[in-house]
Amino acid sequence: MDKALGDRIPEFNKKGGGTEVGLSGASFSLGEHRTKFEILVIALVAVLIVGGAEFLLGAFNVPHYVLPKPSQIVTALVTEFPNLWPHLLITLYELLVGFAIGASIGFVLAAVITQFPFVEKIVTPYILLLVTTPMLALVPLLILRFGFGSEPRIIAVALASGPMVMINSATGFRRVDLAKIALARSFGASTFQIFTKIRIPMAMPMIIVGLMVGSIFGLLTTIGAEMVGGAEGLGNRLTYYSALIRMPQFFAIILILAIIGISIYVFFFWLGKKWAGWES
């Protein structure tokens, strides 16, 4: 087993603790089942932070164009949301389409390189190149080729998310118990049957973590690409409100992006519990 492919498969169970995520370098605490008391403490800390910020910013008369109060941010979110809604849909569209393309290609490449070592030797340098190259640097070039539509940003998202899915999926495929594969072969299972019935289910925890990391990278790339080039999307609105020094609206978009990021994490964590519950 290649030791460079990671240390542990993350656990998606109620008693699981923190764990490292493959080659992506990211670390996620997949969380323990919290008690009502812990949830109450978390809520109280949030109230203290928001309330403290509201009080301190008002007490020191900090201008809203420097740092707005939480109440001003919420008010801006409510009043501007009808105008932000079309841009939110565009951002989600670019994220979902780009992530779907990148994740699909990454998963297929992970399956291929684990079955054919020669292909891995050829593909790996290019995957490392994609991982280490900021995709935002390619956005101006993509705009010159595809115009100012959504296509350049979708391509950038696919290039950013695909390698993350591939690396983590390949890590999971390589960690399958060889004894199970040998047992399946002794019963006459084909390579395709072994892959679909053994490798994919056993690698599901790492696959889901790869999807989680890839989607978060995709979100960051989507916003960055919209800020670099384009007249639509939440990233463009960030640039617009920043130029006009409309900080309440600026932070309202930051709040929306935070909600999207948390939703991605919660969705894949729930998916991990549902599809990888056998680890418990």
N, C-alpha and C positions, 0 to 999 in steps of 0.2 A: 504493500500500500504506500502510495506517495505521501510522505509526511508533510510535504509543502501544501497539501490541499486542505489543511484545517485540522482542528483538534477534536471538536465535539459536535455532535448533532444536537441542535436545540430541542428542548422539551416543551411541548404544548399541553401541559397538564396543570391541574390546580395546585399541585405541590412543587411545581418547577421553579427553579431560581433563575438568576441571570446566567447568560451564556454568550459565548462569542460566535460571531457569524463568519465562518469560512474565510475566503481570501479577500472579501470585500473590505476588510479592515474595520467595518462598523461593528459596534457592540450594542446589543439590545437586551434590556432586562425584560424578559417575557412575562414577568410578574407573578406574584402569588395571589391566591384568592384572599381579598381583603375583607376584614370584618367590618361591621357597622361602625365600630368605634374608629377604625382607621379611616373610613370614608368621611366620618364626621370631622376628624382632625384635618384631613386634606381640604375639606370645604371651609373650615375655619381659617386655615392658613391663606386660602385664596381670598376670603373676605377681608382678612387683615391686610393683605398686600394691596388689594384694590382700594379698600377704605383708607389705608395709610397713604397711598399715592394721591388719592383725591384730596385728603386733608393737607398734606405737605405742599402739593402744587398750589392749592388755594392760599395757604398760609404765607408762602413766599412769593405769591403773585407772579408765578412763572407764566409768561405769555403763551398763548395756545399755539403760536407759530414756532415756538421752541420745543415745548413738550405739552401736549394737550392733556386735560384731565380724562380719567376713564369715562366719566359721564358725557363729556364732549365727544369722545370716540364712539360711544354707543348711539348718541344722538345723530352723529354724522352717518353711522352705519344704517340707521333706520331711514333717515331722510334721503340718502343717496342710493339706497339699495335698488330702487327702480331703474336708475341710470347705470348701476353696476351689473345688474342682472344679465344683460346681453353679453357683456365682457366676461362674466363668470362662465356663461355657457360656452363661449369660444375657448377659454382656457381649459375647461374640462374636456371639451371635444379634442383639442390638440393633445392633451395629456393622455386621454383614453386611447385614441387612435395610435399615437406614437408608442405608447407603452404596449399595446396589443401587438403591434408589429415587432417591436424590439424583443419582447418576451417570447414571442413565438419563434423567432429566429434564434434567440439565445438558447431556448430549450432544445430545439432541433440540433444545434451545434453541440450542445452538451451531450446529447444522446450519441451523436456521430463520433465525437472524439473519445468517448469512453469505450466504444466498440472497435474503433480503428486507431491504434496508437500512432500510426504514420500520419494520419490527418491531424492529430493533436500537435505533432511537431511542426507541421506547416502552419496551422491556424494560430497557435499560442502567441507568437510574436506580434501578430496583428491585433489580437485581443488585448494584449498588454498595452499596445499603442493606443487603442481606443480608451482603455481605462485611464491612462496617464495624460491623455490629451483633453484639455477643456473643450467641450463641444460648443461652447459659446463662441469660441474663436472661429468656428466654421460657419456661423450664422451669416455674416456678411457675404461670404463666398456662395452659400446656398441661396441667398436672396438674389445675387446676380444671375444665378442659373434658373431659379424657379419663380422669381418675382416676390412681391410683398404679401402674398397670400399665406395660408396656414401651412403649406407644404414644407417650407424650410424649417419651421419650428417642429413640425411632426417628425421630420427626418432627424433633427437634432435630438429630440426626445428618444427616438428609437435607438440612436447611436449611444446615448447615455445609459439607457436602461437595459439594453440587450446584454452587454458584457456582464453586468451584475447577476442577471438571471442565469447566464451560462456558467459562470464561475461557481456559484453556489449549487446549481443543479449537478454539475459535474462532480463536485465534492460529495454530494449525496449519492450519486450513482456509484462512485468508487468505494463507498463505505458499506456496501451491501455484503452481508455475510456470505463468504464463498462456499461455506458448507450447505447453505440453502440452495445455491445455484447448482452445486454438485448433485444434491438430492433431486432437484428438478430434472437435471439431465439424465439421471439414472432412471427416471420414469418416462423418458422420451420427450421431454419438453423442448420445443424449438427455441432458437435465439429470440425470436419475436415474443413468444409466450413468456420466456424468462424475463424479458425487459418489461412487459406490460403487467405481469402478475407478481413479480418479485422486486425488480429494480425500482420501478416507479413508486409502488407503495412504501418500500423501505426508505426511499430517498425523499419522500414527501415533506418531512420537516425542513430539510435544507432547500427544497424547491420553493416552499412557501416563504421562507426567509429571503431567498433570492428575489422573489416577486415583491416582497415588502421593501427591500432595499432598492430594487430597480424602480419601483413606483415613486418612492421618495426622491431618488435622483432625477426621475422624470419630471416631477413637480418643480424641483429647483431649476432644471434646465428649461422648462416651459416658461417660467416667469422671467428668467434671465434672457431668453431668446426674445420674448415680447418686449423687454426693455431695450434690447439692442436694436431690433428692427421690427416694425409693424405698427399699425395704427389701431389695433384692437387687442383685447385681453386685459387681464388684471395687471400684468407687468407693464403694459403701456400706460394704464391708469396710475400706477405708482410713479412713473416718470412724469406724467402730466401734473399730478397733485404736488409732487416735490418741486417742480419748476415754479408752480404758483404759490408755494409755501402754504398750502392748505393741509396742515398737519393732521387735523382731526380726520379728514377723509383719507389721508395717507395711512394712518394707523388703523382705520377701519378696514382697509384692504389687507393690512398685515394680519388683522384679527380673522378675516375670512380665510386667508391662506393657512393660518394656524389651525383653524377648524378643519380644513381639508386634510392637512397633514395628520392630525389626530384621528380623523375618520379613516384614513388609509391604514394607520397602525391598528386601530380597533378592528377593522374589517379583516385584515390578514391574521390577527391574533385569534379572532373568532373562527376563521377558516382553518387555522392550525388546530384548534381544539376539535373541530368537526372532522377533519380529514386525517389528522395525525394523532387522534386520541388513543390509538393503540399503545403509544409510549407509556401511558399511565398504568 
